[in-house]
Amino acid sequence: MVKIRLRRMGANKKPFFRIVATDIRSANAGNFLEELGWYQPGKKAGENYQLDLAKAEAWIAKGAQPSETVAALLKKSRKAAQ
């Protein structure tokens, strides 16, 4: 099963996350299938993430399940795209 989740990057106390599609059996820092975007929680609300909505929708159509945080980011992206 494929999951769309956050992969932690960045320095200590300065988190930076990549949004990736990965197999649920892989570790968070392990292999991933495709990178879909990034998320940086320390920035301002309008410029703290970037997500390729078309790629994410394609993975969801194939049966991928987004994590809670990624689902919230998808909701924001869909709202901004309208």
ROSE-4610 file (N, C-alpha, C; in Angstrom, 1 decimal, always signed):
// ROSE-4610
residu = [M/M/M/V/V/V/K/K/K/I/I/I/R/R/R/L/L/L/R/R/R/R/R/R/M/M/M/G/G/G/A/A/A/N/N/N/K/K/K/K/K/K/P/P/P/F/F/F/F/F/F/R/R/R/I/I/I/V/V/V/A/A/A/T/T/T/D/D/D/I/I/I/R/R/R/S/S/S/A/A/A/N/N/N/A/A/A/G/G/G/N/N/N/F/F/F/L/L/L/E/E/E/E/E/E/L/L/L/G/G/G/W/W/W/Y/Y/Y/Q/Q/Q/P/P/P/G/G/G/K/K/K/K/K/K/A/A/A/G/G/G/E/E/E/N/N/N/Y/Y/Y/Q/Q/Q/L/L/L/D/D/D/L/L/L/A/A/A/K/K/K/A/A/A/E/E/E/A/A/A/W/W/W/I/I/I/A/A/A/K/K/K/G/G/G/A/A/A/Q/Q/Q/P/P/P/S/S/S/E/E/E/T/T/T/V/V/V/A/A/A/A/A/A/L/L/L/L/L/L/K/K/K/K/K/K/S/S/S/R/R/R/K/K/K/A/A/A/A/A/A/Q/Q/Q]
num = [1/1/1/2/2/2/3/3/3/4/4/4/5/5/5/6/6/6/7/7/7/8/8/8/9/9/9/10/10/10/11/11/11/12/12/12/13/13/13/14/14/14/15/15/15/16/16/16/17/17/17/18/18/18/19/19/19/20/20/20/21/21/21/22/22/22/23/23/23/24/24/24/25/25/25/26/26/26/27/27/27/28/28/28/29/29/29/30/30/30/31/31/31/32/32/32/33/33/33/34/34/34/35/35/35/36/36/36/37/37/37/38/38/38/39/39/39/40/40/40/41/41/41/42/42/42/43/43/43/44/44/44/45/45/45/46/46/46/47/47/47/48/48/48/49/49/49/50/50/50/51/51/51/52/52/52/53/53/53/54/54/54/55/55/55/56/56/56/57/57/57/58/58/58/59/59/59/60/60/60/61/61/61/62/62/62/63/63/63/64/64/64/65/65/65/66/66/66/67/67/67/68/68/68/69/69/69/70/70/70/71/71/71/72/72/72/73/73/73/74/74/74/75/75/75/76/76/76/77/77/77/78/78/78/79/79/79/80/80/80/81/81/81/82/82/82]
x = [+0.8/+0.0/+0.9/+0.5/+1.2/+0.6/+1.5/+1.0/+1.7/+1.0/+1.6/+1.9/+3.1/+3.5/+4.7/+5.0/+6.1/+7.4/+8.5/+9.8/+10.6/+11.1/+11.8/+13.2/+13.5/+14.8/+15.2/+16.3/+16.6/+17.5/+17.9/+18.8/+18.0/+18.7/+18.1/+17.3/+16.1/+15.2/+14.8/+15.1/+14.7/+14.1/+12.9/+12.4/+12.0/+12.2/+11.8/+11.4/+10.2/+9.7/+9.5/+9.8/+9.4/+8.2/+7.3/+6.0/+6.3/+6.2/+6.6/+5.5/+5.5/+4.7/+5.6/+5.2/+6.1/+5.3/+6.0/+5.4/+5.3/+4.2/+4.1/+5.1/+5.7/+6.8/+8.1/+8.3/+9.6/+9.6/+10.9/+11.1/+10.8/+10.6/+10.3/+11.5/+12.7/+13.9/+14.4/+13.6/+14.0/+13.6/+13.5/+13.2/+11.8/+11.6/+10.3/+10.1/+8.8/+8.5/+8.5/+8.0/+8.0/+7.9/+8.6/+8.5/+7.4/+6.5/+5.4/+5.5/+6.3/+6.4/+7.2/+7.0/+7.7/+6.8/+7.2/+6.5/+7.5/+7.4/+8.3/+7.4/+7.2/+6.2/+6.7/+7.9/+8.3/+8.1/+7.7/+7.5/+6.0/+5.8/+4.5/+3.5/+2.2/+1.2/+1.0/+1.2/+1.0/+2.2/+3.3/+4.5/+5.3/+4.5/+5.2/+5.1/+4.5/+4.4/+4.3/+4.7/+4.5/+4.1/+3.1/+2.6/+2.1/+2.6/+2.2/+0.8/-0.2/-1.6/-1.9/-1.4/-1.7/-1.1/+0.2/+0.8/+0.1/-0.2/-0.9/-2.2/-3.0/-4.3/-4.1/-3.1/-2.8/-2.5/-1.7/-1.4/-2.6/-3.5/-4.7/-5.6/-5.7/-6.5/-6.0/-4.7/-4.1/-4.3/-4.9/-5.1/-4.3/-3.4/-2.6/-3.4/-3.0/-3.7/-2.8/-3.3/-2.5/-2.5/-1.4/-1.4/-2.3/-2.5/-3.4/-2.9/-1.6/-1.0/-1.1/-0.7/-0.7/-2.2/-3.1/-4.5/-4.9/-4.5/-4.8/-4.1/-2.9/-2.2/-2.9/-3.4/-4.1/-5.4/-6.1/-7.3/-7.0/-5.9/-5.5/-5.1/-4.4/-4.0/-5.3/-6.2/-7.4/-8.2/-8.3/-9.0/-8.3/-7.0/-6.2/-6.3/-6.4/-6.5/-7.8/-8.9/-10.2/-10.2]
y = [-1.2/+0.0/+1.2/+2.2/+3.5/+4.6/+5.3/+6.4/+7.7/+8.8/+10.1/+10.7/+11.0/+11.4/+12.4/+12.9/+13.9/+13.1/+13.6/+13.0/+14.1/+14.0/+15.1/+15.3/+16.5/+17.0/+18.2/+18.9/+20.1/+19.8/+20.9/+20.9/+20.7/+20.5/+20.4/+21.7/+21.5/+22.6/+23.5/+23.1/+23.9/+22.8/+22.3/+21.2/+21.7/+20.8/+21.0/+19.6/+19.6/+18.3/+18.2/+17.1/+16.8/+15.9/+16.2/+15.5/+14.4/+13.1/+12.0/+10.9/+10.2/+9.0/+7.8/+7.0/+5.9/+4.7/+3.6/+2.3/+2.4/+1.9/+2.0/+1.1/+0.2/-0.6/+0.1/+1.2/+1.9/+2.8/+3.0/+3.9/+5.3/+6.3/+7.7/+8.3/+7.9/+8.4/+7.4/+6.4/+5.4/+5.8/+4.8/+5.0/+5.6/+6.3/+6.8/+6.7/+6.7/+6.5/+7.7/+8.8/+10.1/+11.3/+12.3/+13.5/+14.4/+14.9/+15.7/+17.1/+17.5/+18.9/+19.0/+20.1/+20.4/+21.2/+21.1/+21.8/+22.3/+23.6/+24.2/+24.9/+24.3/+24.9/+26.2/+26.6/+27.9/+29.1/+29.0/+30.2/+30.7/+31.8/+32.4/+31.5/+31.6/+30.7/+30.6/+31.7/+31.6/+31.0/+31.0/+30.6/+29.4/+28.6/+27.6/+26.2/+26.0/+24.7/+24.9/+23.9/+23.8/+22.3/+22.1/+20.8/+20.7/+19.6/+19.4/+18.6/+19.4/+18.8/+17.7/+17.9/+16.9/+15.5/+15.6/+14.3/+13.7/+14.5/+14.0/+13.4/+14.0/+13.5/+12.2/+12.1/+10.9/+9.7/+10.0/+8.9/+8.5/+9.5/+9.2/+8.3/+8.6/+7.9/+6.4/+6.2/+4.9/+4.1/+4.8/+4.2/+4.6/+5.6/+6.1/+6.8/+6.7/+7.3/+8.4/+9.7/+10.7/+10.7/+11.2/+11.3/+12.5/+12.7/+13.8/+15.1/+15.4/+16.7/+16.9/+15.9/+16.0/+16.2/+15.6/+15.8/+17.2/+17.8/+19.2/+20.1/+19.8/+20.6/+20.4/+19.2/+19.0/+19.8/+19.9/+20.7/+22.2/+22.7/+24.1/+24.3/+23.3/+23.5/+23.5/+22.6/+22.6/+23.9/+24.4/+25.7/+26.8/+26.8/+27.9/+27.8/+26.6/+26.4/+26.9/+27.0/+27.4/+28.8]
z = [+0.0/+0.0/+0.0/-0.7/-0.9/+0.0/+0.7/+1.6/+1.1/+1.2/+0.9/+2.3/+2.6/+3.9/+3.9/+5.1/+5.2/+5.5/+4.9/+5.1/+5.7/+7.0/+7.6/+7.1/+6.9/+6.4/+7.3/+7.0/+7.7/+8.9/+9.5/+10.7/+12.0/+13.1/+14.4/+14.7/+15.2/+15.5/+14.4/+13.2/+12.0/+11.0/+11.3/+10.4/+9.0/+8.1/+6.7/+6.2/+5.6/+5.2/+3.7/+3.1/+1.7/+1.8/+0.9/+0.7/-0.3/+0.1/-0.8/-0.8/-1.9/-2.0/-1.7/-0.7/-0.3/+0.1/+0.0/+0.5/+2.0/+2.6/+4.0/+4.8/+4.1/+4.8/+4.8/+4.1/+4.1/+5.3/+5.8/+6.9/+6.4/+7.4/+7.0/+6.2/+6.6/+5.9/+4.8/+4.5/+3.5/+2.1/+1.3/-0.1/-0.3/-1.4/-1.7/-3.2/-3.6/-5.0/-5.8/-5.3/-6.0/-5.0/-5.3/-4.4/-5.0/-4.1/-4.6/-4.2/-3.3/-2.9/-1.6/-0.9/+0.4/+1.3/+2.6/+3.6/+4.7/+5.0/+6.0/+7.0/+8.2/+9.2/+9.8/+9.8/+10.4/+9.6/+8.3/+7.5/+7.6/+7.0/+7.0/+6.3/+6.7/+6.2/+4.7/+4.0/+2.5/+1.8/+2.4/+1.6/+2.3/+3.1/+3.8/+3.2/+2.0/+1.4/-0.1/-0.8/-2.3/-2.6/-3.3/-3.6/-5.0/-5.7/-7.1/-7.0/-7.1/-6.9/-8.0/-9.2/-10.2/-9.9/-9.4/-9.0/-7.8/-6.9/-5.7/-6.0/-6.8/-7.2/-8.0/-8.8/-9.6/-8.6/-7.6/-6.6/-5.8/-5.4/-4.7/-5.6/-6.9/-7.8/-7.9/-7.7/-7.7/-6.4/-5.4/-4.1/-2.9/-3.1/-2.0/-1.0/+0.3/+1.4/+2.0/+2.0/+2.6/+4.1/+4.7/+6.2/+6.6/+7.9/+8.3/+7.9/+8.1/+7.7/+6.2/+5.5/+4.0/+3.5/+4.1/+3.8/+4.0/+5.1/+5.3/+4.3/+3.9/+2.8/+1.5/+1.2/+0.0/-0.1/+1.1/+1.2/+0.9/+1.5/+1.2/-0.2/-0.9/-2.3/-3.2/-2.9/-3.7/-3.6/-2.4/-2.2/-2.9/-2.9/-3.5/-5.0/-5.5/-7.0/-7.6/-6.8/-7.3/-7.5]
